[in-house]
Amino acid sequence: MSINKDSVIALASVYRSLRRYEITTCRIASEDHQKLHQMIRSMPDYWNIRNFYFSFFRSPYETENVEKEQNEYLEHEWLYDGKTCIGLPLAIILKAAALSIHESDWSAAFVYITKDGESDAVRNISVEQHVDIHIPQIQTSEETKLLESDLQIEDKKISLRDDHGVDVLMDFSKRLIRCPYVVGVINSLPFNSHERKFIKRIREEGLIEIVLPWTDKGYGVVVKTTGRTIKETEMIGRIIMEKYGGL
């Protein structure tokens, strides 16, 4: 596999298009991450590409969502061109899309693999046009039923910095973990005295940054939720705001 300037330009265009759908990360295996970085590092304009590369590509791809679905992968034989593959089946299992380098063997909008001998199509993105083919359909068909945490309230962890306002944040966190979609409180935020929004930021992996705007210094927490996508996490954020966003 090799990469050239045109391929990098195509990847950058894909990245910009994905951001319109609030998708900012491509998960990649650590080994592939290293190989791809080595190829890009050898390019003459590496320093112009570097920031984009590390903003977009993250490893590993074994996120919590993958771990929950790993049995589906292990129960079947997945082959591409007669060889065992991992990333392409995960795109099918997770109802997502694969990302390929433009002008590679996988430049088409669909890549075909076999599952127990039967052909199956993987949504594939290698150019900007593929984004608009796949992402609206993926997001439209996403399961909108929110998952509830399987943890009991007493088992949900609250981790806060020993700092000013920790007593206020602890009281708030104890109420917050009663929400069935909250897994725990994983950290305190730096003070945000000028922040007027209760939900400061929605992040990947079901994380929500919350600020208590009724506190003078703007105390805040980072909350881990059951959200599997940005869309689900936003929905959970609205539920949290309605129930806990007042004094």
N, C-alpha and C positions, 0 to 999 in steps of 0.2 A: 504494500500500500504506500502511496506517495501523495504529496499535497503540493499545490502550486498557488500562485497569487490569485488566480481566478477562483479556485476552490475556497480560499479564505474569504474572498469578497462575497461568494455565495453564502458561506456560513454566517458572515456578518449581516447579510440581508435577511437571512432566516431568523437570526437573533432579534433584529429590529421588529420583524413581523410578529414573532411570538410575544414580544413585550406588549403589543396591542391587546393580546388576550390575557395579559397578566401572567405570562409564563416567562420566567427569567433564568431557569436553570436546566441544563442537560446533565443527567446523572451518567457517569461513565466509570467502568471498572478501573481500579487503581493502575493495573498493568497497562491498559489501553490509554489511560490518562498520561502516563509517562511516555509512551511511544508517540502519541500525538504531539505532546509538548516538545519532544526532541526534534520532530520533523519541523514544527513551526519555529523552534529556536534557531534552526539552521538557515532560515530565510533571511534575506538581507534587511528587510524592514521589520524585524522581530519586535523591536521596542515600540513600534506603532501598533502592533497586534497584541502585545502582551496583556494590557489591561482588559481588552475585550475577551481574550481567551480565559483568563482567570475569573472574570465576571460570569461567564456562561457555563463553563465546564466545571463540574464538581464530582469528586469521588468520595466514597464508593457509591455504587448504585443500589447497594443493599440497604435501603431505607426500611422503616417500620412497615410501610405498605407492602414491600417485597416479602418481608419475613412472614407476614400474615398469610400470603398466598403461595409460599414456597412448596407446600404439599401438592398443589395443582401442577407445579412444574415437575416435581419428583415422581409423580404418578404416571408420567407419560414419556415417550421417547420423541424428542424434538430434533429434527435434522434439517440442515441447509446444505444442499449439494452433497448429501450423503455423510455430512459431518455434524457432530453434536454442536448445538449452539445454545446460548443462554440469553443474551440480550433481546433477540428477536421474539422468542416465546414470552418473555416478560412483558413486552409491549402488548401482546395479545391478552395475556392474563390480566394485566392492569388496565386494559382498555385505553391504552395510550398509543404513542407513535414512536417509532425508531428514528434516529437521526443518522444520516449517512453523508459522506463526503461527496460533493458533486463531481461528476465524471468518474466515479468509482464504478464497481460492478453493481452497486445498489443505488443507482440514480433514479430509478423509477418510483412512482407514487405508491406502488405496492410491491412488496417482496414476498415471494412464496416459499414457505417451508412446509415440512410434513410433521404431522402429529400422529404418532402410531400408524404411519403409512398413509394417512389421509392429508391431502393438500389443504393448507390454511394460509390466508393472506394477512400480511403484517402491514399496517399503515406505516408509510416511510416518508420522511421529509429530507430532501437534499437541496431544494431550491425554494425561493420565496413563495412561488405559486402553490407548492404543496401544503404550506401552512393554511391557506384559505380553503383548501380542499378538505383537510382532515380536522383541524382544531374546532371549527364550529360544530361539526357532527359529534365529535368526542364530548364537547361540553354540553351539547343538547341532550345526549344520551346518558350523561352521568347520573348515577344514583343520587337523588336529592334527599333521601331519608338519612338523617343524621344518626351517627352511632353514639350510643351512650357508653360511658366508661364502665368497665366491669369491676372497678375498685370500690370498696366501701369507703365512706367518707373518712373514717378514722385511718385508712391506709393511704390516703392521698397526702403527698409530702408538700410541705411549705418550706422553701429555702429562701431566706432573706439576709441581706447584709446587716451586720450589727452597726447601724448608722442612725442618724436622726430620723425620727418618724417610724422606726421599726414597730413600735407599739400600735400605731395607727394602721400600718400595713398588715400587721398580724391579725388585727380585728377584722379588717376588710377581707383578708385572704381566707379566714375561717368561714366567713359567710360565702365567699366565692366558690370554695370547693364543694359546696352543697349543690352546685349546678351539675346536672348529670353529664354534661358535655365537657367538663373540666377534669383533667387528669391530675393536675397539681400546679403549684406556683413555684417556678424554678429560679427566680432571681428578683432582685429589686432593680428599678431603673435609676439612672442618675436623675437629680432633681430637674423638673421641667416647670419652673415657676411661671413661665409665660404661656404654657400650653393650656388651651381652653377645651380641647376635645378629650372626651373620656377614652375613646379608642384611638390611641396614637398611631398604631401601625399594625397591619396584618402581615404575618410572615409565613414562610414555608414551614412544613412539618407541623402545622396546626398551632403555631405560636401567635399570641396576641400580646401586644404591648398596651398596657392600660395605665392611664394617669388619673389621679384623683384631683380634678380641677378645683374642688372646694378646699383643698389644702394650700396654704400660702406658698409653700416651696414646691408644690407640684409633685408630691410623692407618687411613685408608680411601681408596677410589677410586670414581670413577664409571665404569662400564663400558658401552660401547655394544655391544648384541647384535643378532642378526638377528630378534629377536622382532617380529612384526607387530601383535600384540594383547597386552593385559595378560596374558591366559591363557597365550600362548606364552612371554612373557617370564618369567612365574612358573615355567613348566616348565624353561626354561633356567637360571633361578636355582637350582632344585633340583639340576640336573645339576652346576652350578658348585660348589654347597655340598658335594655328595657327593665331588667329586674334589679340590677345593682348600680345603675348609673346615677343614682341620686344619693342624697345624704342618708 
